[in-house]
Amino acid sequence: MSTACSAHNDHPYCPATPGDSRSPCPALNALANHGYLPRDGRGLTATQLSSAIQEVYGLSPVFAALLAYGGVARCGTKGKLDLHDLAVHNLVEHDGSLVHADAAPGEKYAPINVDVALLRQLLETSSTNYLSLKDLTQAQVTRQASSPPLHALQSLVSKGELDLIMEVFGVRGSDVASQSLIPDETVPDELVVPKSFLEQWLGEERLPDGWRGPSHQTGLKEIFSGVRSISSVESEESPKPDL
């Protein structure tokens, strides 16, 4: 894992330092690590959050505002929040995260550090160098089978989070070769996420090398459509044994 600053356009990646505030959300942590949000992750307003989310991840203004203002209202104080405020268990954070351990019984805050074993379990869902929507869904089914059950809203949110990975980092199979993202491998002509993207975004909380930004804007319509697709795939999947 990188410990020094490295370039990504005009927003170099610098991992969090002692005293910086971070959350269980890799999307927001990456924005702070690259300076799209204040690098200390403290005193953030909904306007700052919404603007950064739109700029980097291509969310629609309405969707970005819904997430930002909702997060500040739910977890913040006096219209601002530190990223770690989002780690309060069962406010917006929930068990069954793809790469974070569940909150320990009685703990106020959920873990914010990436669980290396869970990340490996996710990446080993497929034998290819990418994950499809089916692979991601299978990974989530397997992960959540070993966690406390989610209530209906948490389940919906977790599917939305999964779809956002595909919406933001998904690359068409027909574009993979031209972008040299997955060399020496035949990729079906569907949206897939290169594992290299996930290793960096989830594992290091940095914007992935070779990522050209989202191919489209993601709004509520796209998210609800993606959630329906995930629900359909989920009904066909069963948990795999922990790796």
JOCOR-V557379 format. One record per residue. PSI is psi in whole degrees, 0 to 359 (NA if undefined). OMEGA is omega in whole degrees, -180 to 180 (NA if undefined). Layout:
<<PSI/OMEGA> <PSI/OMEGA>>
This chain:
<<139/-177> <143/177> <351/179> <164/179> <141/175> <152/-170> <144/167> <92/-171> <230/-179> <16/178> <85/-177> <148/177> <125/173> <116/-179> <157/-179> <145/177> <164/178> <132/-178> <342/175> <149/-180> <131/179> <162/-173> <179/172> <4/-175> <110/-179> <330/-179> <313/-179> <321/178> <319/178> <322/179> <321/177> <320/-179> <336/179> <0/176> <11/173> <335/167> <159/176> <133/-171> <338/178> <351/176> <26/-175> <150/175> <38/-176> <139/175> <162/178> <326/179> <316/177> <314/-179> <312/-178> <316/-179> <315/-179> <319/180> <318/178> <313/-175> <315/-172> <316/-172> <357/174> <25/177> <149/179> <156/179> <319/-179> <313/-179> <316/180> <318/180> <321/179> <314/-180> <315/-175> <309/-178> <325/176> <319/180> <317/180> <318/-180> <322/-176> <321/-170> <345/-174> <184/178> <126/178> <43/173> <10/178> <160/174> <154/165> <148/-178> <324/-178> <340/176> <333/-179> <352/180> <356/177> <125/-171> <131/174> <20/166> <286/169> <332/175> <153/179> <161/175> <169/176> <18/177> <147/180> <324/-173> <11/175> <141/177> <157/177> <155/176> <137/178> <148/180> <130/178> <353/-180> <139/178> <323/-175> <143/175> <159/178> <144/177> <346/180> <143/179> <134/175> <111/-174> <323/-179> <321/178> <321/177> <316/179> <319/179> <319/178> <310/-176> <333/-179> <8/176> <327/178> <161/178> <359/180> <179/178> <21/178> <165/174> <133/175> <176/176> <321/178> <318/179> <314/-179> <319/179> <317/177> <319/179> <319/180> <319/177> <314/-180> <316/-179> <314/-175> <341/176> <339/-179> <9/-178> <164/172> <145/-178> <144/177> <147/173> <175/-169> <316/-179> <319/178> <321/178> <318/178> <315/180> <317/-179> <324/176> <322/177> <320/177> <319/179> <317/179> <325/179> <325/177> <315/-179> <318/-179> <318/-173> <318/-173> <358/180> <140/178> <135/178> <140/179> <325/-179> <341/-179> <349/-174> <313/-177> <316/-177> <334/180> <1/178> <41/-178> <324/-179> <83/-175> <150/172> <36/179> <134/177> <127/-175> <131/179> <154/-177> <72/176> <170/177> <128/175> <158/178> <118/177> <138/179> <331/178> <325/177> <314/-177> <323/179> <321/-178> <315/-175> <314/180> <318/-174> <322/-177> <353/-179> <53/178> <157/176> <132/-170> <144/172> <136/178> <349/178> <129/-177> <14/-177> <167/-178> <147/-178> <348/-177> <165/176> <138/-180> <120/177> <190/-178> <324/179> <314/-179> <320/-179> <313/-179> <325/176> <318/179> <321/178> <320/177> <319/179> <318/179> <319/179> <322/179> <316/179> <320/-178> <324/-179> <343/-179> <352/-175> <155/173> <151/-177> <141/172> <153/177> <145/177> <139/-178> <NA/NA>>
